[in-house]
Amino acid sequence: MALQRILAVDDEPFNLEIIEEILEDLDLQLVTAESGPECLEVLESFSPQVVLLDVSMPGMDGYEVCRQIKANPATKDIVVMFVSARGSVEERMEGYSVGAEDYIVKPFAHGELKSKLSNLGQILLEKESLEQQVEDATSTAFSAMATSSEMGQIVNYIEQIGQIDHVTELAQALISCLSSFGLNCNMELRIDDDRQHFASSGLCSPIVLELFEILKSKGRLHEFQNRILVNYENLSLLILNMPENDEEKHGRIRDHICFIVSVTEQQLLSILTRRELQEQQQNLSEVISMVHSKFTGLMSLLDDNRKHNEEVFRSLQEQFESRIPTMGLDEDQEVFIFTNVDQAIQNSVAREESITKVRTAFAEIEADLSLINKK
């Protein structure tokens, strides 16, 4: 669609008259507004393809108007060209930074404005053509996906296993997916030293188990007759009935299988990683509980010892205070004894302060361990 609708915004009516005069001989629909708020209001009823926007307007300047136009999903695609008497590099950069597509400096020649509008019209045409191409391509892609039962099954499978958190459930989902393709499959899951086997028929035959063991480290893909074996580090899959007499279908199904097994391997690793993290968290919780128990017991022991020391010193002090005056000691001897008793009591108090620091340190260690466990 060619350029047909223009909105001109300027707080000076004379400037709007000039624009109307320049564009009067063009086959265009021109609407005018004299303020930023009026411009935004007009946009709701008139859908211009281009807005000629004055920069210097009272109240709401052109930059703010442009920001709001580009921020609104309904108007963000409208082309904005600033019309300003100021044309410094900084002001042009400001215009481009708020989303404007072009900038013209007053006063401008008639031909300059028409030329710029012509260029903007060409841009609109090219943009419309590109959007149509993208729309057509998107429509074709979604149509192909919608009509392809194979791709639909794969997409459904990927969405399904993203919610699975158990190995057995994952294996059953894979077998169900492949069965929807009409494929008879056998599977081996290797988790540490454990081997788990699943099959469409219920059980893997002894020869299949031997095949898994022989070929698990012999490469990613093996094809023989109408069978195919795909190997990953934790998963091997054997298909027993690949399509025959249809090379195109055989190749397509083979590609599907390789992709499905790859996705399944990644989900299996994700499940095993989550399981390991849960076990580590459980172990850490048990360690925290044990440390708390040990800390509590140790602090109780230290507290009992402190109380016992207090009782001993209190009893000793009472005995000295009652006996020393009757022992006939001179003043220096009494001072010596009382000084040493006081010193011993002070040392005991210092030990109590140390116990308080130990208790604080233990509490900080427990808090750190709890924080690690939450992470």
ZAMARGU-4260 file (C-alpha; in steps of 0.2 Angstrom, whole numbers, plus 5000, padded with zeros to 4 digits):
<rodrens>
0) 5000/5000/5000 | 5007/5017/4995 | 5008/5032/5007 | 4991/5039/5009 | 4988/5045/5026
5) 4999/5058/5035 | 4997/5067/5052 | 5006/5084/5054 | 5009/5090/5072 | 5015/5108/5076
10) 5009/5120/5089 | 5011/5134/5076 | 4996/5135/5064 | 5007/5144/5051 | 5019/5129/5050
15) 5004/5117/5047 | 4998/5129/5034 | 5015/5127/5025 | 5014/5108/5026 | 4997/5108/5019
20) 5002/5119/5005 | 5017/5108/5000 | 5006/5092/5000 | 4990/5099/4992 | 4995/5093/4975
25) 4998/5075/4981 | 4985/5062/4983 | 4986/5061/5002 | 4975/5062/5016 | 4982/5075/5028
30) 4976/5078/5046 | 4984/5091/5058 | 4986/5092/5077 | 4992/5107/5087 | 4999/5098/5103
35) 5006/5082/5109 | 4990/5076/5118 | 4980/5080/5103 | 4991/5070/5092 | 4989/5055/5103
40) 4970/5057/5103 | 4969/5059/5084 | 4979/5042/5082 | 4965/5033/5090 | 4953/5038/5076
45) 4965/5041/5062 | 4978/5028/5057 | 4992/5038/5049 | 5006/5029/5040 | 5018/5044/5044
50) 5018/5057/5058 | 5027/5074/5054 | 5031/5079/5072 | 5037/5095/5078 | 5050/5094/5092
55) 5048/5110/5102 | 5030/5110/5108 | 5024/5116/5125 | 5019/5104/5138 | 5023/5088/5129
60) 5037/5089/5117 | 5040/5079/5101 | 5052/5067/5109 | 5039/5062/5123 | 5025/5060/5110
65) 5037/5049/5099 | 5041/5038/5115 | 5022/5035/5118 | 5019/5031/5100 | 5033/5018/5099
70) 5028/5011/5116 | 5010/5008/5111 | 5008/4991/5102 | 4994/4998/5092 | 5004/5013/5085
75) 5023/5007/5086 | 5024/5004/5067 | 5019/5021/5062 | 5033/5030/5054 | 5039/5046/5063
80) 5048/5060/5055 | 5053/5075/5066 | 5051/5092/5060 | 5062/5105/5070 | 5071/5121/5068
85) 5086/5113/5078 | 5096/5101/5068 | 5112/5097/5078 | 5119/5080/5079 | 5114/5078/5097
90) 5096/5083/5093 | 5096/5071/5078 | 5103/5057/5089 | 5090/5061/5102 | 5076/5059/5089
95) 5083/5042/5083 | 5085/5036/5101 | 5066/5038/5104 | 5062/5028/5088 | 5060/5041/5074
100) 5063/5035/5057 | 5068/5052/5049 | 5072/5071/5053 | 5070/5087/5043 | 5076/5104/5048
105) 5065/5120/5046 | 5065/5129/5035 | 5065/5116/5022 | 5061/5117/5003 | 5046/5110/4996
110) 5055/5097/4986 | 5065/5091/5001 | 5049/5087/5011 | 5042/5078/4996 | 5058/5068/4993
115) 5058/5062/5011 | 5040/5057/5010 | 5043/5048/4994 | 5057/5038/5002 | 5046/5034/5017
120) 5033/5028/5006 | 5045/5017/4997 | 5050/5010/5015 | 5032/5007/5019 | 5030/4997/5003
125) 5045/4987/5006 | 5041/4984/5024 | 5023/4978/5019 | 5031/4966/5006 | 5043/4959/5019
130) 5029/4957/5032 | 5018/4948/5019 | 5033/4936/5015 | 5036/4933/5033 | 5017/4929/5036
135) 5017/4918/5021 | 5032/4908/5026 | 5026/4907/5044 | 5009/4901/5038 | 5017/4888/5027
140) 5028/4882/5041 | 5014/4880/5053 | 5003/4872/5040 | 5017/4859/5036 | 5019/4855/5055
145) 5000/4854/5058 | 4998/4841/5043 | 5014/4831/5048 | 5008/4818/5061 | 5026/4813/5063
150) 5032/4830/5069 | 5017/4832/5079 | 5021/4816/5088 | 5039/4822/5091 | 5033/4839/5098
155) 5021/4831/5109 | 5034/4819/5116 | 5047/4833/5119 | 5033/4842/5129 | 5028/4827/5139
160) 5046/4821/5144 | 5050/4839/5150 | 5038/4835/5165 | 5045/4818/5169 | 5056/4815/5184
165) 5057/4796/5185 | 5068/4785/5174 | 5055/4771/5172 | 5042/4784/5167 | 5054/4791/5154
170) 5058/4774/5147 | 5039/4770/5145 | 5036/4787/5137 | 5050/4784/5124 | 5043/4766/5120
175) 5025/4774/5118 | 5032/4788/5106 | 5041/4775/5095 | 5026/4763/5095 | 5015/4778/5088
180) 5027/4777/5073 | 5023/4758/5072 | 5041/4754/5078 | 5046/4739/5088 | 5060/4744/5100
185) 5071/4738/5114 | 5080/4749/5126 | 5095/4749/5138 | 5097/4762/5151 | 5114/4763/5160
190) 5114/4772/5177 | 5131/4770/5186 | 5133/4751/5186 | 5115/4747/5184 | 5107/4741/5168
195) 5088/4743/5165 | 5080/4736/5150 | 5063/4740/5142 | 5055/4733/5126 | 5039/4736/5116
200) 5035/4717/5119 | 5039/4718/5137 | 5056/4709/5138 | 5072/4710/5129 | 5078/4694/5122
205) 5095/4687/5127 | 5103/4691/5110 | 5097/4709/5111 | 5105/4711/5128 | 5121/4704/5120
210) 5120/4716/5106 | 5118/4730/5118 | 5134/4725/5127 | 5144/4722/5111 | 5140/4738/5102
215) 5137/4751/5116 | 5155/4758/5114 | 5156/4755/5095 | 5149/4771/5088 | 5133/4781/5088
220) 5124/4772/5074 | 5123/4754/5067 | 5111/4749/5053 | 5109/4731/5048 | 5095/4724/5037
225) 5079/4732/5043 | 5086/4736/5061 | 5095/4751/5068 | 5104/4753/5084 | 5107/4771/5092
230) 5120/4773/5106 | 5122/4787/5118 | 5132/4786/5134 | 5117/4782/5145 | 5105/4775/5133
235) 5105/4762/5118 | 5090/4760/5107 | 5087/4745/5095 | 5073/4746/5082 | 5068/4729/5075
240) 5057/4735/5060 | 5063/4750/5051 | 5053/4754/5035 | 5058/4743/5020 | 5056/4747/5001
245) 5054/4765/5005 | 5071/4774/5006 | 5064/4791/5009 | 5053/4785/5023 | 5067/4775/5030
250) 5079/4790/5030 | 5066/4801/5038 | 5062/4789/5052 | 5080/4786/5055 | 5083/4805/5058
255) 5067/4805/5069 | 5074/4791/5080 | 5091/4799/5081 | 5084/4816/5087 | 5071/4807/5099
260) 5085/4797/5107 | 5096/4812/5109 | 5082/4822/5117 | 5078/4807/5129 | 5097/4806/5134
265) 5097/4824/5139 | 5081/4822/5149 | 5088/4806/5157 | 5104/4816/5162 | 5093/4830/5169
270) 5083/4817/5180 | 5099/4809/5186 | 5107/4826/5190 | 5091/4832/5200 | 5092/4815/5209
275) 5110/4818/5213 | 5107/4835/5219 | 5092/4830/5230 | 5103/4816/5238 | 5117/4829/5241
280) 5104/4841/5249 | 5097/4826/5260 | 5115/4822/5265 | 5118/4840/5269 | 5102/4841/5279
285) 5107/4826/5289 | 5125/4834/5292 | 5117/4850/5298 | 5105/4841/5310 | 5120/4831/5317
290) 5131/4847/5319 | 5116/4855/5327 | 5114/4840/5339 | 5133/4840/5343 | 5134/4859/5345
295) 5119/4858/5357 | 5126/4844/5367 | 5143/4853/5368 | 5135/4870/5373 | 5125/4861/5387
300) 5141/4853/5393 | 5150/4870/5394 | 5135/4878/5402 | 5134/4864/5416 | 5153/4866/5418
305) 5151/4885/5420 | 5137/4883/5433 | 5148/4871/5443 | 5162/4883/5443 | 5151/4897/5449
310) 5145/4886/5463 | 5163/4881/5468 | 5169/4898/5468 | 5154/4905/5477 | 5157/4891/5491
315) 5175/4895/5492 | 5173/4913/5493 | 5160/4911/5507 | 5172/4900/5517 | 5186/4912/5515
320) 5175/4927/5521 | 5170/4917/5536 | 5186/4909/5541 | 5200/4921/5537 | 5196/4934/5550
325) 5197/4920/5564 | 5214/4913/5558 | 5225/4927/5565 | 5233/4932/5549 | 5241/4948/5547
330) 5234/4961/5535 | 5246/4957/5521 | 5242/4939/5522 | 5223/4942/5521 | 5226/4954/5506
335) 5236/4941/5497 | 5223/4927/5499 | 5208/4939/5494 | 5218/4945/5479 | 5222/4928/5473
340) 5204/4922/5475 | 5197/4938/5466 | 5210/4934/5452 | 5203/4916/5451 | 5185/4922/5450
345) 5190/4935/5436 | 5198/4921/5426 | 5182/4911/5428 | 5172/4926/5421 | 5184/4927/5406
350) 5181/4909/5402 | 5162/4913/5402 | 5165/4926/5389 | 5175/4914/5379 | 5160/4902/5380
355) 5149/4916/5374 | 5160/4918/5359 | 5160/4900/5355 | 5141/4899/5356 | 5140/4914/5344
360) 5153/4905/5332 | 5142/4889/5332 | 5127/4899/5328 | 5135/4907/5314 | 5141/4890/5307
365) 5124/4883/5308 | 5117/4898/5299 | 5129/4896/5285 | 5126/4878/5283 | 5107/4881/5282
370) 5110/4894/5269 | 5120/4882/5259 | 5107/4869/5260 | 5094/4881/5254 | 5104/4885/5239
</rodrens>
